[in-house]
Amino acid sequence: MLRYLARRLVLLFFLMIGVSFVVFLLSHAVPSDPVAANLSQRSLGNPELVAEFRAKWGLDQPFHRQYAAYLKNLLQGNLGISIRTQRPVLDDLLRHYPATVELAVFGMAFAVFFGMLFGVISAIRRNTLSEQLFRGISIFGVSVPSFWLALILLYVFYLTLGIAPGPGRVSSRVTPPAHVSGFFLLDALLAGNFSLFLDALRHLVLPGACLGMFTMGLITRTTRSSLLEALTQDFVRTARAKGLAEKDVIRKHALGNALLPVVTVIGMGFSNLLSGMVLVETIFAWPGIGQYAFQSAQNLDFPAIVGVSLLIALNYVGINLFIDILYGVLDPRVRYR
């Protein structure tokens, strides 16, 4: 196992270098000028200001020198300075990432709970009304665009019924908690402010459900198909022949053997949520990675664009590595050398 982890970590290092090069190349290949995107019209008419801007951000250097300088800083843990915010990119990522993680965890908890519940019920109650209902919900979840669902949820539950809070991480009349971890739920609890905790939790419901719907649909369908396959295996028939109750057969024998495909879907779904959903975060005014990436792209903020891309790549690779290790825990037949 240790040798396997060591190999994966070495490959992770070279993968991140490759991602940085590809993103750096693509961001510089865009037929737009960051000078025009960041300077005012009046400043653009001043050649000295334009030359100073290009020299400050290394835009007057050839591509290979720009990338060599960036790679040198990257190997030292420095992601550069954001052109738009004038702050270190690492600080910006640490400022926005907790909001995305908090939303992604809530959305994933919603997707896993309802996805597995609906999938199990659909598998054990085939050809019933409940199966048709849950299959319809899963198809709706994987088919409906997230941004459209976000608008519908806001219109129905916030504007029409008034039972859900509006956009944002907390209500406008509420002061956000003091920054400790960046996670509002945790920071509110650390401050002993339970009313603020409940307010932040209520603001997670609509965007979390919206983001979790797609993954919930995938988990429902995967759980149903995997469990149906497991229920046809010989060890399940043997367990039934021993006289075990049907619920024990499903819980102790079939469900555990049906989990591997479901775990894969959960891992990929969580990686997608951690990447930030630009439109959903924008609709709900959620200051996460998605909004930061969108604003950086608008301003052709090369250091920020590369920094976000590296973070997203690290999310996918790290979660995939965790899922691979989890395979060995769930299935003793899986061994890594």
C-alpha positions in Angstrom: 0.0 0.0 0.0 2.8 2.4 0.9 4.6 1.8 -2.4 1.3 2.4 -4.2 0.7 5.7 -2.4 4.3 6.8 -3.1 3.8 6.1 -6.9 0.5 8.0 -6.9 2.0 11.0 -5.2 4.9 11.1 -7.6 2.5 10.9 -10.5 0.4 13.6 -8.8 3.4 16.0 -8.8 4.1 15.6 -12.5 0.3 15.8 -13.3 0.1 19.2 -11.5 3.1 20.4 -13.5 1.4 19.3 -16.7 -1.9 20.9 -15.8 -0.1 24.2 -15.0 1.6 24.2 -18.4 -1.6 23.3 -20.4 -3.7 25.9 -18.6 -0.9 28.5 -18.8 -0.6 27.8 -22.6 -4.4 28.0 -23.2 -4.9 31.1 -21.2 -2.2 32.9 -23.2 -3.6 31.6 -26.5 -6.9 33.4 -25.9 -7.1 36.2 -28.6 -7.6 38.9 -26.0 -5.4 41.4 -24.2 -5.3 41.5 -20.4 -4.1 45.1 -20.6 -7.4 46.1 -22.3 -9.4 43.9 -19.8 -7.8 45.5 -16.7 -6.9 49.1 -17.6 -9.4 52.0 -18.2 -9.8 53.6 -21.6 -7.9 56.6 -20.3 -5.0 54.5 -19.1 -4.9 52.6 -22.4 -4.2 55.9 -24.2 -1.0 56.4 -22.1 1.8 54.3 -23.6 3.9 54.6 -20.4 1.1 53.1 -18.2 0.6 50.3 -20.7 4.3 49.5 -20.8 4.5 49.6 -17.0 1.5 47.2 -16.7 3.1 44.8 -19.1 6.4 44.9 -17.4 4.8 44.4 -13.9 3.0 41.3 -14.9 5.7 39.9 -17.2 3.6 40.3 -20.3 6.5 41.9 -22.2 8.4 38.6 -21.9 8.1 35.6 -24.3 5.9 32.7 -23.3 8.7 30.4 -22.2 10.2 32.9 -19.9 6.8 33.7 -18.4 6.1 30.1 -17.7 9.6 29.4 -16.4 9.1 32.2 -13.9 5.7 31.0 -12.9 6.9 27.4 -12.5 9.8 28.6 -10.3 7.4 30.4 -8.0 5.0 27.4 -8.1 7.6 25.0 -6.9 8.1 27.4 -3.9 4.4 27.3 -3.1 3.8 30.7 -4.6 0.8 30.9 -7.0 1.5 34.5 -7.9 -0.4 37.7 -7.5 -3.9 38.2 -8.9 -4.1 40.9 -11.5 -7.7 41.7 -10.5 -7.6 41.7 -6.7 -3.9 42.6 -6.3 -3.7 39.9 -3.6 -1.8 36.6 -3.6 -3.8 33.9 -5.5 -3.3 31.5 -2.6 -5.0 33.9 -0.2 -7.9 34.4 -2.6 -8.3 30.6 -3.0 -8.3 30.2 0.8 -10.9 32.9 1.1 -13.3 31.5 -1.5 -12.7 27.7 -1.2 -14.4 27.2 2.2 -17.7 28.5 0.8 -17.6 26.0 -2.0 -16.6 23.2 0.3 -19.4 23.9 2.7 -21.9 24.0 -0.1 -20.5 20.9 -1.8 -20.6 18.9 1.5 -24.2 19.8 2.1 -25.1 19.1 -1.5 -23.3 15.7 -1.4 -25.0 14.7 1.9 -28.3 15.5 0.3 -27.4 13.5 -2.8 -26.1 10.4 -0.9 -29.0 10.2 1.6 -31.8 10.5 -0.9 -30.0 8.8 -3.8 -29.2 5.6 -1.8 -32.7 5.7 -0.2 -34.5 6.0 -3.5 -32.1 3.5 -5.2 -32.6 0.8 -2.5 -36.4 1.2 -2.5 -36.5 1.1 -6.3 -34.5 -2.2 -6.3 -36.5 -4.0 -3.6 -39.9 -2.8 -4.9 -39.7 -3.4 -8.6 -42.7 -2.7 -10.8 -44.5 -0.7 -8.1 -45.7 2.9 -8.0 -42.9 3.9 -5.6 -40.2 2.6 -8.0 -41.7 4.5 -10.9 -41.9 7.7 -8.7 -38.2 7.4 -7.6 -37.0 6.6 -11.1 -38.8 9.7 -12.4 -37.2 11.8 -9.7 -33.7 10.4 -10.7 -34.4 11.1 -14.4 -35.5 14.6 -13.5 -32.3 15.1 -11.4 -29.9 14.2 -14.2 -31.9 15.9 -16.9 -32.8 19.4 -15.6 -30.2 22.1 -15.9 -28.9 23.3 -12.6 -29.2 27.0 -13.3 -32.9 26.5 -14.4 -33.6 24.5 -11.2 -31.9 27.2 -9.1 -34.2 29.9 -10.6 -37.3 27.7 -10.0 -36.4 27.0 -6.4 -35.8 30.6 -5.7 -39.1 31.7 -7.3 -41.2 29.0 -5.5 -39.7 28.8 -2.1 -38.3 32.3 -1.6 -40.4 34.7 -3.7 -43.8 32.9 -3.7 -44.0 30.9 -0.5 -41.5 32.8 1.5 -40.3 29.8 3.5 -36.7 29.8 2.4 -34.1 32.6 2.7 -32.8 34.5 -0.3 -29.4 34.4 -1.9 -26.2 34.7 0.1 -24.5 32.7 2.9 -26.4 34.5 5.6 -29.3 37.0 5.8 -28.6 40.6 5.0 -29.6 41.7 8.6 -27.2 39.2 10.1 -23.5 39.9 10.7 -21.3 37.0 9.4 -19.2 35.2 12.0 -15.7 36.2 12.7 -13.3 34.5 10.2 -11.7 31.5 11.8 -12.0 28.6 9.3 -14.0 30.3 6.6 -16.9 27.7 7.1 -19.8 29.7 8.4 -21.4 26.8 10.2 -18.3 25.9 12.1 -17.3 29.5 12.8 -20.8 30.2 14.2 -20.6 27.3 16.5 -17.1 28.3 17.7 -18.5 31.7 18.4 -21.4 30.1 20.4 -24.0 31.8 18.1 -26.6 29.1 17.5 -29.0 31.5 15.8 -26.3 32.4 13.3 -25.6 28.7 12.8 -29.3 28.0 11.9 -29.4 31.0 9.6 -26.3 29.8 7.7 -27.7 26.3 7.6 -31.0 27.5 6.1 -29.1 29.4 3.4 -27.5 26.1 2.4 -30.7 24.2 1.7 -31.8 25.6 -1.7 -28.3 25.8 -3.3 -27.3 22.5 -1.8 -30.4 20.7 -3.0 -30.0 22.3 -6.4 -26.4 21.2 -6.8 -27.1 17.8 -5.3 -30.0 16.9 -7.6 -27.8 15.7 -10.5 -25.6 13.5 -8.3 -28.7 12.2 -6.5 -30.1 11.0 -9.8 -26.9 9.2 -10.7 -26.6 7.6 -7.2 -30.3 6.5 -7.4 -29.8 4.8 -10.8 -26.4 3.3 -9.9 -27.6 2.0 -6.5 -30.7 0.4 -8.1 -28.8 -1.4 -10.9 -26.0 -2.5 -8.6 -28.3 -3.8 -5.9 -30.5 -5.6 -8.5 -27.4 -7.4 -9.8 -26.2 -8.3 -6.3 -29.6 -9.8 -5.4 -29.2 -12.3 -8.2 -25.9 -13.6 -7.0 -25.4 -17.1 -5.4 -24.4 -15.8 -2.0 -27.8 -13.9 -1.7 -29.7 -17.1 -2.6 -27.7 -18.9 0.0 -28.5 -16.3 2.7 -32.2 -16.6 1.9 -32.0 -20.4 2.0 -30.6 -20.1 5.5 -33.8 -18.4 6.5 -32.5 -14.9 7.0 -35.0 -12.1 7.0 -35.1 -10.2 3.7 -34.0 -6.9 5.4 -30.9 -8.7 6.8 -30.2 -10.2 3.4 -30.2 -6.8 1.8 -28.4 -4.9 4.6 -25.7 -7.4 5.5 -25.1 -9.2 2.2 -26.4 -7.5 -1.0 -25.9 -3.8 -0.2 -22.3 -4.1 0.8 -21.4 -5.8 -2.4 -23.3 -3.2 -4.5 -21.4 -0.3 -3.0 -18.3 -0.1 -5.2 -20.0 1.5 -8.3 -21.9 3.8 -6.0 -18.7 5.0 -4.2 -17.3 5.8 -7.6 -20.3 7.9 -8.5 -20.1 9.7 -5.1 -16.4 10.5 -5.6 -16.9 11.9 -9.1 -19.9 13.9 -8.0 -18.1 15.4 -5.0 -15.2 16.4 -7.3 -17.7 18.1 -9.6 -19.2 20.0 -6.7 -15.8 21.1 -5.4 -15.0 22.5 -8.8 -17.6 25.2 -8.3 -20.8 25.6 -10.2 -20.5 29.1 -11.7 -24.1 29.7 -12.7 -25.6 28.3 -9.4 -23.1 30.2 -7.3 -23.9 33.4 -9.2 -27.7 32.9 -8.9 -27.4 32.3 -5.2 -24.8 35.0 -4.7 -22.5 32.4 -3.2 -18.9 33.6 -3.0 -17.2 30.4 -3.9 -14.6 29.1 -6.3 -17.0 29.2 -9.2 -17.6 33.0 -8.9 -13.9 33.6 -8.4 -13.0 31.6 -11.5 -15.7 33.5 -13.6 -14.5 36.9 -12.5 -10.9 35.9 -13.1 -11.7 34.8 -16.6 -13.5 38.0 -17.4 -10.4 40.0 -16.5 -7.9 37.5 -18.1 -6.3 37.1 -14.7 -3.7 34.5 -15.7 -2.3 33.8 -12.2 -5.8 33.3 -10.8 -7.0 31.2 -13.7 -4.0 28.8 -13.4 -4.4 28.7 -9.6 -8.1 27.7 -9.8 -7.3 25.1 -12.5 -4.6 23.6 -10.2 -7.0 23.5 -7.3 -9.7 21.8 -9.4 -7.2 19.2 -10.7 -6.0 18.6 -7.2 -9.6 18.0 -6.1 -10.1 15.3 -8.7 -6.8 13.5 -8.2 -7.0 13.6 -4.4 -10.6 12.3 -4.3 -9.9 9.6 -6.9 -6.9 8.5 -4.8 -9.1 8.4 -1.7 -11.8 6.3 -3.6 -9.1 3.9 -4.8 -8.0 3.3 -1.2 -11.6 3.0 0.0 -12.1 0.2 -2.5 -9.7 -1.9 -0.5 -11.7 -1.2 2.7 -15.0 -2.1 1.2 -13.8 -5.1 -0.8 -11.1 -7.3 0.8 -10.4 -8.8 -2.6 -8.9 -5.4 -3.8 -5.2 -5.2 -3.1 -2.6 -2.6 -4.2 1.0 -3.3 -4.7 
